[in-house]
Amino acid sequence: MRNIIGKVGLILLFVAALACSKKEEGSSAPATPAAAPATAGTPGAAAEPATPATGEETPKPGAETPATTPAPATSPRPATQVLVEFPPLENPSEAGPAYFIVNRTGVVAVQDGKFVALRAPEKNFKELVAGGDGKVYAAGYRAIYRVEGDALVKVPGSTGVDHLVVGADGQIWTTSFQGITHFDGAGWTKEEKSVLGADVSLLEGIALDGNHRPWIVSANAVHVRDGETWKTEDLSGLGKDKFFFDDIVAGPEGAMFAAAGEDLLRWKDGRWERLALADEDEFLGSGAKVAAGPGGRICVAFNLGALGCLLPDGRRVRKDWKEEGAAAMLKGLALDGAGRLWIASEAGLEVVAPGGASTKWAPGTIPEAPGDIEDIVVLGAGPTTLPPVGEQRTGTVHGKITTKAGAPVAGKKMEICASPAAMFQETPCTGAPFVATATTTEQGEFTFENVPIGTYGFAIEIDGKWSVSFMEDCCERMQPGQVYEAGSFEID
């Protein structure tokens, strides 16, 4: 396979600009952008685009509880103490399985002290949710699936969605790039996203409150269904002109929590509050995922490697994976009923118990997870017995760099890591949990040895400027002890 370095430059620069747009004053020094980006030479088909769920049009259920008019708060709630780890839970819940998505592989269960790959009609999934009916659901690119034993079974009438939530009565609400769909137990209905507002573009998350009302966060607003219509919440009194929302979740005592960059917003009893997870001079990145746990615990995983949690008494729990030499990006987050924290990152999977003891599975140590581990769901207190940590399996990655004319590009420094950064301080792979370097030979070839089984991207330095791979992952089909041929790359 031959790939052209630089053909997705506009896309990559846009991503870098978007990341910077969420960064407020007082953050760290600006990072260096990558130069002309590259596309990874990876065999295999790209992921399929999502399509909205459709189905038979049926009457909507009866009118829902009207929304309460909020009285916005004007100041953040102070945090009294910062802890390193969670305190123990007083009343742990019963044990249950855990599930996580593996990029381009499928869904893996953690149960009875082992990892089990679930049978499924497709391998690409976007999100896992624990339904109010006690079942686990997966948002796929082609359909919605429900976990039944060791398999994922398609929900009748569904197609691909981005986000979903399932109520205790089995009703399903979903969002996608095209709009909102609802399954009322008999059939599907659909609404265009314009019902949320003419300027609404991206739909970032969805949740149900205690009155079974769906709440949606779009790029810059929070919406709630008021009877048969949608209402946009008034956030004007929270001391900020615009929020950039990432996720929303239902919390204890009827509260709703929305992650918006460094901010965590709480709605309770018709009133919005802006809660403090970081000190005024801290920059944690954007809140990629928010999770509600037992005992009123709320956690936000930030995309720069930090975790911020709020306890019911106002104390904060902070943990920074980047300081420990792990990943700069957290991809999955869950809190179980035993008080444990489940984190998926570029460093693999980690389960942290109250008090700080943890079990870590680095990339390449879970045979059922050859790719990046992403979204996580845990039922109840999670598995009583965790699987053992296996030996890290590695392979060799080989490829070639040429000019458009086919001439080898020799003597160029290259890096391989899980996600080479478009914006960086030193090199695109600095700070990654695994990084290896190589220099192209006179024939333009590169070889990376002892690479843990997983998915990776490349970076190459040409004339003092770095280019990074984008849009495709490399090496998800690499086998232990074998040489994986990444393919040939062309540069301008």
Secondary structure, DSSP 8 states (H G I E B T S, - for coil): -EEETTTTHHHHHHHHHHHHHT--TT-----EE-SS-EE----S-----------------S-----------SS-B----EESS----SS------EEEEETTTEEEEEETTEEEE-B-S-S-EEEEEE-TTS-EEEEESS-EEEEETTEEEE-TT----SEEEE-TTS-EEEE-SSEEEEE-SS-EEEEEGGGG-TT---EEEEEE-TTS-EEEEESS-EEEEETTEEEE---GGGS-S---EEEEEE-GGG-EEEEETTEEEEEETTEEEEE-SS-TT-----EEEEEE-GGG-EEEEETTSEEEEE-TTS-EEEEETGGGT--S-EEEEEE-TTS-EEEEETTEEEEE-TTS-EEEE-TTS-TT--S-EEEEEE-TT--SS--------EEEEEEEEEETTS-B--S-EEEEESS--SEESS-TTTT-SS-EEEE--TTSEEEEEEEESS-BEEEEEETTEEEEEESS-B-TT--TTSEEEEEEEEE-
